[in-house]
Amino acid sequence: MNTIFTLFMILIMIASILLIIIVMAQNPKGGGLSGTFGGTSSAQFGVQRTNDFMEKATWILGASIIVLILLSVILTAKPSSRLQQAPAKKEAPAPQTAPGTNSTTTAPIKAPLPAGN
C-alpha cells in the first residue's frame, strides 16, 4: 500500500472514533417525554456551553472526515491507462489500380428513382 493512503486511513479512523465518542456523550436536545413531565432543561448549571462545544466538535469532525476521504481519493488515485496511451490512427489502404492504368476501378453509383414513377 501507498504510505500516504495509510496515513489518510489512520487519520480517518481517529476522526471517526472521536466523532463516535462525542456523539455518544451528548445529551438529546429535545428532551423527549422527560422534558414534558418536569425534566430539567439543558441550560441549567452551565450545560448549554458544553452542548455548544460538543455540537461544534461534531460538525468539525464530520467535515474533516469528508475532506480526508476526498483528499485520499484524489491524491492516491491511479491514472487510467486508457488516458495515457492514445491509440494510433490507422489509415485506410490506398485503392488498388490495375497495372498499366492511372485510374482506380470503382463501380458506378446509381441515382435513386424519383417517387411516383
KEDREN-156288 format. One record per atom (N, C-alpha, C): y, z, x; residue in three letters. Coordinates in steps of 0.05 Angstrom, whole numbers, padded with zeros to 5 digits, always signed. Each point is the difference from the previous one (the first is absolute). Example, Ala and Ser with C-alpha at 12.3 -4.5 7.8 and 13.67 -1.06 7.14 Angstrom:
2
-00114+00156+00264Ala +00024+00000-00018Ala +00024+00000+00018Ala +00021-00014-00007Ser +00024+00001+00016Ser +00022+00014-00015Ser 
! end
This chain:
117
-00024+00000+00017Met +00024+00000-00017Met +00025+00000+00017Met +00021-00009-00012Asn +00026-00001+00014Asn +00012+00028+00001Asn +00013+00006+00022Thr +00012+00027+00003Thr +00022+00006-00020Thr +00016-00020-00006Ile +00022+00004-00019Ile -00011+00004-00028Ile -00022-00014-00006Phe -00012+00003-00026Phe -00011+00029-00003Phe -00012+00010+00021Thr -00010+00028-00001Thr +00023+00020-00003Thr +00022-00005+00014Leu +00023+00017-00003Leu +00011+00000-00029Leu +00002-00023-00012Phe +00009-00002-00027Phe -00019+00014-00019Phe -00026-00002+00004Met -00019+00013-00018Met +00002+00030+00003Met +00004+00010+00024Ile +00003+00029+00003Ile +00025+00010-00013Ile +00022-00014+00003Leu +00026+00008-00013Leu -00003-00001-00031Leu -00013-00020-00010Ile -00004-00003-00029Ile -00017+00023-00010Ile -00021+00008+00014Met -00017+00022-00008Met +00015+00027+00000Met +00016+00004+00021Ile +00016+00025+00001Ile +00019+00001-00023Ile +00015-00022-00005Ala +00019+00000-00022Ala -00014+00004-00027Ala -00024-00012-00003Ser -00015+00004-00025Ser -00009+00028-00005Ser -00009+00013+00022Ile -00008+00029-00003Ile +00024+00017-00006Ile +00022-00005+00013Leu +00025+00016-00006Leu +00009-00005-00029Leu -00003-00024-00009Leu +00008-00006-00028Leu -00018+00014-00020Leu -00026+00001+00006Ile -00018+00014-00018Ile +00006+00030-00001Ile +00006+00012+00023Ile +00007+00028+00002Ile +00026+00006-00016Ile +00020-00017+00003Ile +00025+00005-00014Ile -00002-00003-00030Ile -00015-00021-00008Val -00004-00004-00029Val -00015+00023-00012Val -00020+00010+00013Met -00016+00022-00011Met +00016+00026+00000Met +00020+00003+00018Ala +00015+00025+00001Ala +00022+00001-00021Ala +00007-00023-00012Gln +00022-00001-00019Gln -00008+00013-00027Gln +00020+00011-00013Asn -00003+00010-00027Asn +00005-00022-00019Asn -00014-00001-00023Pro +00006-00021-00019Pro +00028+00004-00012Pro +00015-00021-00003Lys +00028+00002-00009Lys +00001+00005-00030Lys -00018-00012-00015Gly +00002+00002-00029Gly -00006+00028-00010Gly -00017+00014+00012Gly -00007+00027-00009Gly -00022-00001-00021Gly -00003-00022-00014Gly -00021-00002-00020Gly +00002+00021-00021Gly -00022+00012-00009Leu +00000+00020-00021Leu +00011+00026+00010Leu -00001+00006+00026Ser +00010+00026+00009Ser +00031+00001-00003Ser +00014-00022+00003Gly +00029-00001-00004Gly +00007+00004-00029Gly -00016-00009-00018Thr +00005+00003-00028Thr -00003+00029-00010Thr -00020+00014+00011Phe -00006+00027-00009Phe +00010+00022+00019Phe +00024-00004+00011Gly +00012+00021+00016Gly -00006+00000+00029Gly -00009-00023+00011Gly -00005-00002+00029Gly +00026+00001+00015Gly -00001+00006+00025Thr +00024+00002+00017Thr +00009-00027+00008Thr +00026-00003+00004Ser +00011-00026+00008Ser -00002-00003+00030Ser +00001-00024+00010Ser -00003-00005+00029Ser +00026+00006+00015Ser +00023+00004-00015Ala +00025+00006+00013Ala +00004+00029+00006Ala -00019+00017-00008Gln +00002+00028+00005Gln -00008+00008+00028Gln +00014+00017+00013Phe -00005+00011+00027Phe +00001-00022+00022Phe +00016-00020-00004Gly +00004-00020+00021Gly -00023-00019+00004Gly -00017-00003-00019Val -00022-00018+00002Val +00009-00029-00003Val +00023-00005-00012Gln +00010-00027-00004Gln +00005-00014+00027Gln +00010+00014+00020Arg +00005-00012+00026Arg -00026-00009+00013Arg -00021+00016-00003Thr -00026-00007+00011Thr -00011-00025-00013Thr +00004-00002-00027Asn -00010-00023-00014Asn +00016-00025+00009Asn +00026+00002+00005Asp +00015-00023+00010Asp -00010-00009+00027Asp -00006+00019+00018Phe -00010-00007+00026Phe -00027-00014-00003Phe -00017+00012-00017Met -00027-00012-00003Met +00001-00028-00013Met +00019-00004-00018Glu +00002-00026-00013Glu +00010-00021+00020Glu +00020+00008+00017Lys +00010-00018+00020Lys -00022-00006+00021Lys -00015+00020+00008Ala -00022-00004+00019Ala -00021-00019-00012Ala -00006+00003-00026Thr -00019-00018-00012Thr +00009-00029+00001Thr +00025-00005-00007Trp +00011-00027+00001Trp +00000-00011+00028Trp +00008+00016+00019Ile +00002-00009+00028Ile -00028-00007+00011Ile -00019+00018-00005Leu -00027-00005+00010Leu -00013-00024-00014Leu +00005-00003-00026Gly -00011-00024-00014Gly +00012-00026+00011Gly +00026+00000+00004Ala +00013-00024+00011Ala -00009-00005+00029Ala -00004+00021+00016Ser -00008-00004+00027Ser -00029-00011+00001Ser -00017+00008-00018Ile -00027-00011-00001Ile +00001-00030-00006Ile +00017-00007-00019Ile +00002-00029-00007Ile +00011-00016+00023Ile +00020+00011+00014Val +00012-00014+00023Val -00020-00003+00023Val -00015+00022+00005Leu -00020-00001+00021Leu -00022-00020-00006Leu -00008-00002-00025Ile -00021-00019-00007Ile +00010-00029+00003Ile +00025-00005-00009Leu +00011-00027+00003Leu +00004-00007+00030Leu +00009+00019+00016Leu +00003-00006+00028Leu -00027-00005+00014Leu -00020+00015-00008Ser -00026-00004+00013Ser -00011-00027-00007Ser +00004-00009-00025Val -00009-00027-00008Val +00015-00022+00015Val +00026+00003+00002Ile +00017-00020+00013Ile -00005-00001+00030Ile -00001+00023+00013Leu -00001+00000+00029Leu -00029-00005+00011Leu -00020+00006-00016Thr -00027-00003+00010Thr -00014-00025-00011Thr +00014-00016-00016Ala -00012-00023-00012Ala -00005-00021+00022Ala -00023-00013-00002Lys -00007-00021+00019Lys +00009-00027-00013Lys +00014-00017+00015Pro +00007-00026-00011Pro -00025-00017-00005Pro +00001-00015-00021Ser -00023-00016-00007Ser -00002-00024+00018Ser -00025-00008+00005Ser -00005-00022+00019Ser +00009-00027-00012Ser +00002-00002-00026Arg +00009-00025-00013Arg +00029-00006+00006Arg +00016+00021+00003Leu +00028-00005+00005Leu +00005-00008+00029Leu -00016+00010+00018Gln +00004-00006+00029Gln -00009-00028+00007Gln -00022-00009-00011Gln -00011-00026+00008Gln +00005-00020-00022Gln +00020-00017+00004Ala +00005-00021-00019Ala -00020-00023+00004Ala -00013-00010-00021Pro -00019-00021+00003Pro +00013-00026+00009Pro -00014-00014+00018Ala +00011-00025+00009Ala -00002-00021-00021Ala +00021-00016-00004Lys +00000-00021-00020Lys -00017-00023+00010Lys -00017-00010-00017Lys -00016-00023+00007Lys +00012-00024-00014Lys +00003-00021+00016Glu +00011-00025-00011Glu -00022-00017-00010Glu +00006-00016-00020Ala -00020-00018-00011Ala -00005-00022+00020Ala -00024-00010+00003Pro -00006-00021+00019Pro +00015-00026-00008Pro +00007-00016+00020Ala +00014-00025-00006Ala -00018-00019-00014Ala +00010-00017-00018Pro -00017-00019-00015Pro -00012-00020+00020Pro -00025-00007-00006Gln -00014-00018+00018Gln +00008-00029-00006Gln +00004-00016+00021Thr +00006-00028-00004Thr -00023-00017+00010Thr -00003-00022-00012Ala -00022-00018+00008Ala +00008-00013+00026Ala -00020-00006+00017Pro +00007-00012+00026Pro +00013-00027-00004Pro +00021-00006+00014Gly +00014-00025-00001Gly +00021-00002-00021Gly +00004+00021-00016Thr +00021+00000-00021Thr +00020+00022+00006Thr +00024-00003-00009Asn +00021+00019+00004Asn +00005+00018-00024Asn -00011-00007-00023Ser +00005+00016-00024Ser -00024+00017-00007Ser +00005+00021-00015Thr -00021+00018-00009Thr -00012-00011-00025Thr -00025+00005-00005Thr -00013-00009-00025Thr +00002+00021-00021Thr +00014-00007-00021Thr +00004+00019-00023Thr -00007-00014-00025Thr -00009+00014-00019Ala -00007-00011-00026Ala +00025-00004-00016Ala +00002-00022-00016Pro +00024-00004-00016Pro +00002+00021-00022Pro +00024+00009-00006Ile +00005+00020-00021Ile +00006-00014-00026Ile -00015+00007-00021Lys +00005-00012-00026Lys +00020+00017-00016Lys +00019-00012-00012Ala +00019+00013-00017Ala -00012+00007-00026Ala +00006+00022-00012Pro -00011+00007-00026Pro +00011-00019-00022Pro -00016-00005-00020Leu +00008-00018-00022Leu +00019+00016-00018Leu +00020-00014-00010Pro +00018+00013-00019Pro -00015+00008-00026Pro +00009+00022-00012Ala -00013+00010-00024Ala +00007-00020-00023Ala -00019-00003-00018Gly +00004-00017-00023Gly -00011-00028+00003Gly -00009-00008+00022Asn -00012-00027+00004Asn -00029+00000-00002Asn 
! end
